[in-house]
């Protein structure tokens, strides 16, 4: 009876082996498929996270600025593409003084290609009265200070107003032109911009030539 019993168990075990093998294969394949689906599911949010957000897209948009309230001699600051942009309403006296110190400047005629064509003039602006600059030093990216009421003369004799970068001593006049003998290699950048009317400027694009 014990031999029969042993023979019977062995026969049952042998019969179950293909089924167990098939089950293991099914479970293995099933696990791999589920794992692959899970991997894809985990990858989608990661890939999606690299897509530009609405905020990131908006960061590159033009900025419209009302300049009607800017007083003579006053400067306002706005943000464009994450950068500070200065808008200064220059006085007639200040505009007249720009030619006095041209011999001390590295690029007085803005010959280096780093601004719109309309800014390649003494005033570096579309309208002489308004100066519009990216407020970032062209040396290492610091933000210069706007010094007025004669306080700039300690850095440039005879020049009452200008921009001074305290990080490494670079200095710029009220057209954003860099002085000689300082670390900054280039004039401050003039961003692209256009006027909608006398009181509104759009920073980020230039008017199309018809």
Number of C-alpha atoms within 10 A of each C-alpha: 6 7 8 9 10 11 12 12 12 12 11 11 12 11 11 12 11 11 11 12 11 12 12 12 12 12 12 12 12 12 12 12 12 12 12 12 12 11 11 12 11 11 12 10 10 11 9 10 10 8 9 10 11 8 8 12 10 11 15 12 13 15 16 17 15 12 16 9 9 15 13 13 14 13 16 14 14 16 14 18 16 10 13 14 21 20 19 22 20 19 15 12 8 17 15 10 15 17 12 10 15 16 11 14 17 19 17 25 15 23 12 11 10 15 19 17 14 15 23 19 15 16 24 28 22 18 13 17 17 22 21 29 23 21 25 18 27 18 18 11 12 15 18 21 15 18 15 15 10 14 14 22 15 10 16 19 10 13 21 19 20 24 25 22 19 12 13 15 14 23 28 29 24 22 29 25 27 28 24 17 13 14 16 22 16 21 28 28 22 23 20 19 21 18 17 12 9 9 12 14 17 18 22 16 15 14 11 6 4 3
